[in-house]
Each structure stands twice: as structure tokens, then as C-alpha cells.
Amino acid sequence: MIDLNSSSPSLSISPSRQFLFDAIVVGAGIIGLAHAALLARQGKRVLVLEREQRAIGASVRNFGMIWPIGQPLGPMRDMAMRSRDLWKEILDESGTWYEAKGSLHLAYADDELEVLREFVDLAQEEPEGPAIVSPEEASRMSPPIRQEGLRGAMYSPSELCVDPRLTASSLTRHLSERWDVTFRFGMSVTDIRSGIVKVGSEVFEADEVFVCVGPTPGDLFPELLWDRGVKLCKLQMMRARPKSPNYRIGPHLCAGLTLLHYNNFEPCPSLSWVRDRFASELPEYLENHIHLLVSQHGDGALTIGDSHEYGRSFAPFSDDRIDQLILDYLDTFLPCEEFEIVQRWQGFYPKHPTESFLVESPFPGVTVVNVLSGIGMTLSFGLADHVLKSEVRA
Ligand SMILES: Cc1cc2nc3c(=O)[nH]c(=O)nc-3n(C[C@H](O)[C@H](O)[C@H](O)COP(=O)(O)OP(=O)(O)OC[C@H]3O[C@@H](n4cnc5c(N)ncnc54)[C@H](O)[C@@H]3O)c2cc1C
């Protein structure tokens, strides 16, 4: 742990092993990889230090949704769209699988469709903005969805799908081979000061340090997270294998509960009707912060989730009851007999009630970057671009 009040760093550079780089990135999740990629493109010599033998955090446990539609209109959507464009560049450059699938918000109730209409009106000036589509059009885009009761949908063309299990390793390989980024795995950083990063007794030097350690920056800079009301969020997730090899959902899918989850819908006047209805019809879903997202990857597998539990530490067990609630709601718009669940896991990210990300410089030349919500895949490259261009780093 680092004493942020101390003015005289206690670290000294070991004469035994020194590595000279322009920048050190701590953490090889997507936020660290995005910083490494953009720094390398600027011609910087970059070292990435990762605690695990390979990335196993939120960046490989998510839906793989690059989801600008979930961002409030304005600067956050602009950052997400910039991020989406940078994602495309790096995915194309590295030959990593992705699809520009777009997304469908399905409405099975009139108040849900009204919220979607209101949102489309607000977003009409946006490049690649969303549009309302009829039930027939939605079913053409996504043949497996339930047609009974479908009132309409909002289609957004701006979303990408990546397979997070492939992307982290593919980008790591690409950055190493194409951009000469040095990766050291199994290196748990224990101390950081201006220009100096320590892993046990091993010391690394660079002009700049970027700390991108996901839900655990509290280990290195506890004041930055816990003292300002950040909690951890635990999510339950599932992967499913369709029974038919030809099963395709098309765009990313979600339905009514998702309207309550992303704050992009907050300005829509009808949202309060939807919230009140779900509070009386599906209170367990609101208590467990469950909403439904489904993505489909190149191998046909579906990623399904999720629930949200907030705290500082959690029981290490998944709750079957929550998985069942997730599947029950999923079945209201995507018949579950078409696939079987083959994996279940938990994921974690830091969550702040109002802030989307944190960029802080606890020491000159040291920048801590953390996404404080479940949107880090979407924001990653846009946030790194913002950090590297802006004055936020001292
Ligand atoms: C279940 C789930 C679903 C999600 N779905 C989506 C989605 O579809 N779209 C979206 O936009 N966002 C999604 N998110 C959010 C997104 O995945 C995260 O915001 C993002 O992955 C955070 O990336 P990161 O690099 O900050 O963290 P991480 O991926 O956790 O990476 C941090 C890395 O730092 C390393 N590290 C930690 N401490 C040290 C240390 N001391 N020394 C060295 N290395 C260290 C860790 O080992 C880890 O590899 C989801 C999150 C979860 C959990």
C-alpha cells in the first residue's frame, strides 16, 4: 500500500535489474491493453506488467458488447463512438474476430415501446442513431425471438460484438508482434511512485506509468476508490450452446428490464411508468438488479446475463435462484429450449453511483485509470484516447 501523503518516495532504483521504457502499463485487461496500444502507436516503448499468467478479469468475463447505445447522449456517447471506431481499427489490424451487429431493444409492452420512441426522438441528430422497427422487421433481424406480444423494437446500428475470450489474447499477441510492446505476466506490482514500479524486489523505470488494475486498484491506491463511495459489483453470467448449428440471434438482444439499467433512458418521460410496473410485477428482479443481455459469438455460443450485487466482498457462491430468474425472463423473449447452458461464472467490476470512470494522478507521471461501471469494453479505447490527449495526467 502506498502512503499518498509521503513526500519522499521510499523506493530506490535497484542496480541489479533495470528496464527502461517510455511507459509502463500495470494490468493487461482491456483498459491496460487500450493504453498500451495507443501509446505504442505514438511510438512509445511500452512495458505491460500483469499479475496473472494471462488476463482473467472482467475483460474476459463479459458479453463482448461494444455498446455505445447504452451511453447518455452527449460526451459519453461521443467517447463510446470514438472508442468503437478505434476498436474497429485495432480489430481489423490484428485480424481478431468481431461483427458489427448492432442491437435490438425488444418491447413487449406499450410503455416500453413508448420509452424507446422517446429515446429515438432525443437521438435523432446522432450519427448512426437508433430507429423504431416493427415486430416483423425485428423478427426478420432476429428469427429466434418470440413474436407473440412483441409491440416493436429499437434497432441501433452502432454496436460491435467481440468474443472477450479471444480478444484479450489476440490483442496481446498483436501488440507484442506488431508494435513491440513488452508483456511480463505473473508480475504483481506492489508499489508505484513517479517513474518507478516495483514488483517485489524488482524495479522498473519509465517516464510515465498507467495503472489499469480493474476492481483492485484499492490494493495500490485505496484512497482513490473506497473513500469516495466506490463499491464492487458481482455479476452472475452463463454461456449457452444452441442445439442447431444454424441458430443465429443477429444483433445483440435485450428487453424491457434493460431500460431501467442504463442511464441513457433517464430523460425519457415514460420511464417512470415502466419502473413502477416492474416494481409491482417483478420485484425480485429489481431487488437483484437483474436485466437481460444476450450476445452471440463467432462459434455460435451465446453469452447470457446478468445480475448485480453490490458490496466490498462477497460470498464465493453463485445463487441458482438468480440464474433461474435470469433464464425465466430471457424465455419471455428468446425461447430457452433452443439452447443448453454449458458454463456459469461470476464477474466483478468497481461501481460508483454516478461517475462512469476515474482518471487520477496520485504522483506526477502516474495515472490511475478505472472504469466505474459495466461499460469498460465499450469505453476502453475512447477512454485511453481521452487520457493520452488530455491534461488529466500530471
Ligand atoms: C460479467 C461482466 C459483463 C460485462 N459486460 C460488458 C460488456 O458487454 N460491454 C462493456 O462495455 N463492458 C462490460 N463489462 C465491463 C467491462 O468488462 C470492464 O469494465 C472492463 O473489462 C474493465 O477492464 P479493466 O482492464 O479495467 O479490468 P480487468 O479486466 O479486471 O483487468 C485488470 C487487470 O489488472 C491486473 N492486476 C490487478 N492488480 C494488479 C497488480 N497489482 N499488478 C499487476 N496486475 C494487476 C488484473 O490481474 C487484471 O488482469 C462487463 C463486466 C463484467 C464483470
The ligand as an SDF file (V2000), in Angstrom:
LIG
                    3D

 53 58  0  0  0  0  0  0  0  0999 V2000
  -19.8050  -10.0570  -16.2110 C   0  0  0  0  0  0  0  0  0  0  0  0
  -19.4280   -8.7630  -16.8620 C   0  0  0  0  0  0  0  0  0  0  0  0
  -20.0140   -8.4010  -18.0680 C   0  0  0  0  0  0  0  0  0  0  0  0
  -19.6550   -7.2060  -18.6820 C   0  0  0  0  0  0  0  0  0  0  0  0
  -20.1010   -6.9200  -19.9370 N   0  0  0  0  0  0  0  0  0  0  0  0
  -19.6500   -5.8190  -20.5840 C   0  0  0  0  0  0  0  0  0  0  0  0
  -19.9740   -5.5830  -21.9550 C   0  0  0  0  0  0  0  0  0  0  0  0
  -20.5500   -6.4180  -22.6290 O   0  0  0  0  0  0  0  0  0  0  0  0
  -19.6180   -4.3930  -22.5010 N   0  0  0  0  0  0  0  0  0  0  0  0
  -18.8820   -3.4480  -21.7940 C   0  0  0  0  0  0  0  0  0  0  0  0
  -18.6170   -2.3860  -22.3260 O   0  0  0  0  0  0  0  0  0  0  0  0
  -18.4450   -3.7210  -20.5380 N   0  0  0  0  0  0  0  0  0  0  0  0
  -18.7950   -4.8750  -19.9290 C   0  0  0  0  0  0  0  0  0  0  0  0
  -18.3740   -5.1510  -18.6620 N   0  0  0  0  0  0  0  0  0  0  0  0
  -17.4100   -4.2450  -18.0340 C   0  0  0  0  0  0  0  0  0  0  0  0
  -16.0160   -4.4930  -18.5740 C   0  0  0  0  0  0  0  0  0  0  0  0
  -15.7680   -5.8690  -18.7390 O   0  0  0  0  0  0  0  0  0  0  0  0
  -14.9950   -3.8840  -17.6080 C   0  0  0  0  0  0  0  0  0  0  0  0
  -15.3370   -2.5240  -17.3630 O   0  0  0  0  0  0  0  0  0  0  0  0
  -13.5930   -3.9320  -18.2000 C   0  0  0  0  0  0  0  0  0  0  0  0
  -13.2590   -5.2370  -18.6130 O   0  0  0  0  0  0  0  0  0  0  0  0
  -12.5910   -3.4410  -17.1690 C   0  0  0  0  0  0  0  0  0  0  0  0
  -11.3010   -3.6270  -17.7200 O   0  0  0  0  0  0  0  0  0  0  0  0
  -10.0200   -3.4310  -16.8040 P   0  0  0  0  0  0  0  0  0  0  0  0
   -8.8630   -3.5970  -17.6910 O   0  0  0  0  0  0  0  0  0  0  0  0
  -10.1770   -2.1520  -16.0280 O   0  0  0  0  0  0  0  0  0  0  0  0
  -10.1500   -4.5610  -15.6840 O   0  0  0  0  0  0  0  0  0  0  0  0
   -9.7100   -6.1120  -15.7060 P   0  0  0  0  0  0  0  0  0  0  0  0
  -10.1750   -6.8110  -16.9070 O   0  0  0  0  0  0  0  0  0  0  0  0
  -10.1600   -6.6560  -14.3890 O   0  0  0  0  0  0  0  0  0  0  0  0
   -8.1360   -6.0630  -15.7960 O   0  0  0  0  0  0  0  0  0  0  0  0
   -7.3380   -5.5730  -14.7420 C   0  0  0  0  0  0  0  0  0  0  0  0
   -6.0500   -6.3740  -14.7700 C   0  0  0  0  0  0  0  0  0  0  0  0
   -5.1470   -5.8400  -13.8130 O   0  0  0  0  0  0  0  0  0  0  0  0
   -4.4570   -6.9260  -13.2380 C   0  0  0  0  0  0  0  0  0  0  0  0
   -3.8990   -6.5030  -11.9430 N   0  0  0  0  0  0  0  0  0  0  0  0
   -4.5960   -6.1990  -10.8030 C   0  0  0  0  0  0  0  0  0  0  0  0
   -3.7540   -5.8430   -9.8240 N   0  0  0  0  0  0  0  0  0  0  0  0
   -2.5110   -5.9090  -10.3370 C   0  0  0  0  0  0  0  0  0  0  0  0
   -1.2130   -5.6750   -9.8130 C   0  0  0  0  0  0  0  0  0  0  0  0
   -1.0350   -5.2710   -8.5440 N   0  0  0  0  0  0  0  0  0  0  0  0
   -0.1270   -5.8640  -10.6190 N   0  0  0  0  0  0  0  0  0  0  0  0
   -0.2860   -6.2680  -11.9180 C   0  0  0  0  0  0  0  0  0  0  0  0
   -1.5050   -6.5120  -12.4650 N   0  0  0  0  0  0  0  0  0  0  0  0
   -2.6090   -6.3400  -11.6970 C   0  0  0  0  0  0  0  0  0  0  0  0
   -5.5270   -7.9980  -13.0900 C   0  0  0  0  0  0  0  0  0  0  0  0
   -4.9440   -9.2760  -12.9260 O   0  0  0  0  0  0  0  0  0  0  0  0
   -6.2860   -7.8350  -14.3860 C   0  0  0  0  0  0  0  0  0  0  0  0
   -5.8160   -8.6800  -15.4250 O   0  0  0  0  0  0  0  0  0  0  0  0
  -18.7230   -6.3430  -18.0320 C   0  0  0  0  0  0  0  0  0  0  0  0
  -18.1530   -6.7030  -16.8140 C   0  0  0  0  0  0  0  0  0  0  0  0
  -18.4880   -7.9120  -16.2460 C   0  0  0  0  0  0  0  0  0  0  0  0
  -17.8240   -8.3030  -14.9480 C   0  0  0  0  0  0  0  0  0  0  0  0
  1  2  1  0
  2  3  1  0
  2 52  2  0
  3  4  2  0
  4  5  1  0
  4 50  1  0
  5  6  2  0
  6  7  1  0
  6 13  1  0
  7  8  2  0
  7  9  1  0
  9 10  1  0
 10 11  2  0
 10 12  1  0
 12 13  2  0
 13 14  1  0
 14 15  1  0
 14 50  1  0
 15 16  1  0
 16 17  1  0
 16 18  1  0
 18 19  1  0
 18 20  1  0
 20 21  1  0
 20 22  1  0
 22 23  1  0
 23 24  1  0
 24 25  2  0
 24 26  1  0
 24 27  1  0
 27 28  1  0
 28 29  2  0
 28 30  1  0
 28 31  1  0
 31 32  1  0
 32 33  1  0
 33 34  1  0
 33 48  1  0
 34 35  1  0
 35 36  1  0
 35 46  1  0
 36 37  1  0
 36 45  1  0
 37 38  2  0
 38 39  1  0
 39 40  1  0
 39 45  2  0
 40 41  1  0
 40 42  2  0
 42 43  1  0
 43 44  2  0
 44 45  1  0
 46 47  1  0
 46 48  1  0
 48 49  1  0
 50 51  2  0
 51 52  1  0
 52 53  1  0
M  END
$$$$
